[in-house]
Amino acid sequence: MLLNTYEPWKFAFSSENENIKKNSFGIIGVPFDSTTSYHSGARLGPIVVREASFGFEKYNTIFNKELNTVFYDLGDVNVIPGNCKKTCEIIEDTVNELSELKIKPILIGGEHSLSIGAIKALSEKYEKLTVIHFDAHRDLAFEFIEEKYSHATVMRRCHEFGINLVQIGIRSSSIEEEEFVKSTYNIQTFKNNDVHKHMDAIEYYLTNIDGPIYISIDMDVIDPSIAPSVGNPTPDGLFISEIETLLETLSRKNVVGFDVVETASDRLGDVTAIVAAKLIYDFLTLIG
């Protein structure tokens, strides 16, 4: 596998990596942020998010449930600094290897571009894959700063794989991105105010999705007063409880992959890293 194991930073409550069970989850870190255009530092996200995970108990009081999901921390992908396309190909190969072992990926970023590799691999494995994309931004630019592979083009590349796309928390986009959304049939949008005001309708929509689901959470979907250390902070974001509500709904579906990206900090104990770790911890608790 194209991974570096780094024992001191395994995610809390992960199982030992000997005799890995099928139909389990595997965490992989992606320490990459070479296309960052504003606040850098997401390459350190996997380290600080793992460290933050040790602040939680195994019993999750929010959901009145103990974390009993079997999952493994398999280390970090060997990224190629400065080469986003090649790094995405390495991630794709790694996720394909995990799929052969019947392991579903959980990626810790790192910038959002890493989702391209994971979603490409899973879109070829599963028919009618739906990507649930939590983000302040659409990330649907065809190119960004003359690059086709970047944090701002990630969902445009993924859309080209034939996936259905559900975008939640959107509150920033370009005219070109809005025109692209209008021109296609398989993109559903729930903006930030939709989440604040129409949660029941969103839950109903998610409940009725058929087929496999991949969840991608850009930490800038959360209001920057709660999670400030991200690549592109954007005011008027979602609250943690709102995302947890939607994760609870999605956990009842066939989730085949999950990522939490854009934690951009080099400081252990950073509040954004703690929130990111909490969302992974919540997902693992619920999916069990």
C-alpha positions in Angstrom: 0.0 0.0 0.0 1.2 3.5 -0.8 1.1 4.6 2.9 3.5 5.7 5.7 2.5 4.4 9.1 3.2 6.9 11.9 2.3 5.0 15.1 2.2 7.9 17.6 -0.6 9.6 15.7 -3.2 6.9 15.2 -6.8 8.1 15.5 -8.2 7.4 19.0 -10.0 4.0 19.4 -8.7 2.6 16.1 -8.0 -1.2 16.1 -4.6 -2.8 15.6 -3.7 -3.3 12.0 -3.0 -7.0 12.2 -5.7 -9.3 10.8 -7.8 -6.5 9.4 -11.5 -7.4 9.2 -13.5 -7.1 5.9 -16.3 -4.5 5.7 -14.5 -2.2 8.1 -13.3 1.4 7.7 -9.7 2.5 7.2 -8.4 6.0 8.0 -5.7 7.5 5.7 -4.2 10.9 6.0 -3.4 13.1 3.0 -0.8 15.7 4.1 -1.1 17.8 0.9 -1.9 21.5 0.3 0.0 22.5 -2.8 -2.9 24.3 -4.6 -3.9 26.3 -1.5 -4.7 29.9 -2.6 -5.3 31.7 0.7 -4.5 30.1 4.1 -2.0 27.3 3.9 -1.3 24.6 6.4 -3.8 21.9 5.5 -0.9 19.5 4.9 -0.6 19.3 8.7 -4.3 18.5 9.1 -3.9 14.8 9.5 -1.5 15.2 12.4 -3.5 17.8 14.4 -6.9 16.0 13.8 -5.5 12.7 15.0 -4.1 14.3 18.1 -7.4 16.1 18.8 -9.3 12.7 18.6 -7.8 11.7 22.0 -10.0 14.4 23.7 -13.2 12.2 23.4 -14.6 9.4 25.4 -15.8 6.2 23.7 -19.3 6.9 24.8 -20.9 9.6 22.6 -23.3 11.6 24.6 -24.8 13.5 21.6 -26.2 10.2 20.2 -26.4 8.2 23.4 -24.3 5.5 21.8 -20.9 4.0 22.3 -18.4 3.9 19.5 -18.2 0.2 18.5 -17.4 0.5 14.8 -14.3 -1.5 13.8 -11.9 0.8 12.0 -8.1 1.1 11.4 -5.7 4.0 11.0 -3.5 3.0 8.1 -1.2 6.0 8.1 -0.6 8.7 5.5 -0.5 8.6 1.7 2.8 9.3 0.1 1.9 12.6 -1.6 3.9 14.4 -4.3 4.3 18.0 -3.2 3.5 20.4 -6.0 1.8 17.8 -8.2 -1.9 17.6 -7.5 -2.8 15.3 -10.4 -0.2 12.7 -9.5 -1.2 12.9 -5.8 -4.8 12.3 -6.8 -3.7 9.3 -8.8 -1.8 7.9 -5.8 -4.9 8.4 -3.7 -7.0 6.6 -6.3 -4.7 3.6 -6.3 -4.7 3.5 -2.5 -8.5 3.6 -2.3 -8.6 0.8 -4.9 -6.3 -1.3 -2.8 -8.5 -0.7 0.2 -11.5 -1.7 -1.8 -9.8 -5.0 -2.7 -9.5 -5.6 1.0 -13.2 -4.7 1.6 -12.2 -1.6 3.5 -14.1 1.7 3.1 -11.9 4.8 3.2 -12.0 7.7 5.6 -9.6 10.5 4.5 -8.2 13.2 6.7 -7.0 16.2 4.8 -5.2 18.0 3.5 -6.7 20.3 0.9 -10.0 19.4 -0.8 -8.5 18.2 -4.0 -7.7 14.9 -2.4 -11.4 13.9 -2.8 -10.8 13.6 -6.6 -8.8 10.4 -6.2 -11.1 8.8 -3.7 -14.3 9.6 -5.6 -12.8 8.5 -8.9 -11.9 5.1 -7.5 -15.3 4.6 -5.9 -17.3 5.9 -8.9 -15.8 3.1 -10.9 -16.6 0.6 -8.3 -20.2 1.6 -7.5 -22.9 2.5 -9.9 -25.0 5.6 -9.2 -22.6 7.0 -6.6 -24.0 10.1 -4.8 -21.5 12.6 -3.3 -22.8 14.6 -0.4 -20.6 17.7 -0.4 -20.6 19.9 2.7 -18.9 23.2 1.8 -19.1 27.0 1.8 -18.0 26.9 -1.9 -19.2 25.0 -4.9 -15.7 24.0 -6.1 -17.1 23.6 -9.6 -14.6 25.8 -11.5 -13.4 24.2 -14.7 -9.9 25.7 -14.1 -8.5 27.7 -11.2 -5.3 29.8 -11.7 -4.8 27.8 -14.9 -5.0 24.4 -13.1 -7.6 21.7 -13.7 -6.7 19.9 -10.5 -7.1 22.0 -7.4 -9.1 22.7 -4.3 -11.4 25.0 -6.3 -12.1 22.5 -9.1 -12.5 19.3 -7.1 -16.2 18.8 -7.6 -16.1 19.7 -11.3 -13.6 16.9 -11.8 -15.7 14.6 -9.7 -18.8 15.5 -11.6 -17.0 14.4 -14.8 -17.0 10.9 -13.3 -20.8 10.7 -13.7 -21.7 11.0 -10.0 -24.8 12.7 -8.6 -23.8 15.7 -6.5 -25.6 17.1 -3.5 -24.1 20.4 -2.2 -24.9 21.5 1.4 -24.0 24.8 3.1 -23.1 26.7 -0.1 -22.7 30.5 0.3 -20.0 31.5 -2.1 -19.7 30.8 -5.9 -18.9 32.4 -9.2 -21.4 33.2 -12.0 -19.7 30.5 -14.1 -20.3 27.9 -11.4 -24.0 28.9 -11.1 -24.4 28.7 -14.8 -22.9 25.3 -14.8 -25.2 24.1 -12.1 -28.2 25.3 -14.1 -27.0 23.5 -17.2 -26.9 20.1 -15.6 -29.6 17.8 -14.1 -27.6 15.9 -11.4 -26.6 18.7 -8.9 -28.8 19.5 -6.0 -28.1 22.5 -3.8 -29.0 23.3 -0.2 -27.5 26.7 0.7 -26.6 27.8 4.2 -30.0 29.3 4.9 -31.8 26.2 3.7 -30.0 24.3 6.4 -30.9 26.9 9.0 -34.6 27.1 8.0 -35.6 23.8 6.2 -33.7 21.0 8.0 -36.7 18.6 7.8 -36.9 19.0 4.0 -33.2 18.3 3.6 -33.4 15.2 5.8 -36.3 14.0 3.8 -34.3 14.4 0.6 -31.3 12.6 1.9 -33.4 9.7 3.3 -34.8 9.1 -0.2 -31.4 8.8 -2.0 -30.9 5.4 -3.5 -27.5 3.7 -3.9 -24.1 4.3 -2.4 -23.0 7.6 -0.8 -19.7 9.3 -0.4 -19.6 12.1 2.2 -17.1 15.0 1.8 -16.9 17.7 4.5 -14.8 20.8 3.9 -14.3 22.4 7.3 -15.1 25.8 5.9 -18.8 24.8 5.7 -18.8 25.5 9.4 -19.0 29.1 10.6 -15.5 30.5 11.0 -16.4 31.7 14.6 -16.4 27.9 15.4 -13.8 26.6 13.0 -11.5 29.4 11.9 -8.4 27.5 10.8 -9.4 26.6 7.2 -8.1 27.3 3.7 -10.9 29.8 2.8 -13.0 30.9 5.8 -16.5 32.2 4.8 -18.9 33.9 7.2 -22.5 32.8 8.0 -21.7 29.0 8.1 -23.3 26.0 9.5 -23.3 24.9 13.2 -21.8 21.6 14.4 -25.3 20.4 15.6 -26.7 20.9 12.1 -24.0 18.8 10.5 -24.4 16.1 13.2 -28.2 16.0 12.5 -27.5 15.4 8.8 -24.8 12.8 9.6 -27.3 10.9 11.7 -29.6 10.7 8.7 -26.8 9.7 6.3 -25.5 7.0 8.6 -28.6 5.0 7.8 -27.6 4.9 4.2 -25.0 2.9 2.3 -21.9 5.2 3.0 -18.9 3.8 1.1 -16.5 6.6 1.8 -16.0 9.7 3.9 -13.5 12.6 4.1 -12.9 15.7 6.3 -10.6 18.2 4.6 -9.1 21.7 4.9 -8.1 21.7 8.5 -5.3 24.2 8.2 -3.3 24.5 11.4 0.1 23.5 12.8 -1.0 23.9 16.4 -1.9 20.9 18.5 -5.2 21.5 20.3 -6.4 23.8 17.5 -10.2 24.3 17.8 -10.8 23.5 14.1 -8.9 20.3 14.5 -11.0 19.4 17.5 -14.2 20.0 15.5 -12.9 17.9 12.6 -12.0 15.0 14.9 -15.4 15.3 16.5 -17.2 14.9 13.1 -15.1 11.8 12.3 -15.8 10.5 15.8 -19.5 11.2 15.3 -19.6 9.4 12.0 -17.8 6.4 13.3 -20.2 6.2 16.3 -23.2 6.5 14.1 -22.2 4.2 11.3 -21.8 1.3 13.8 
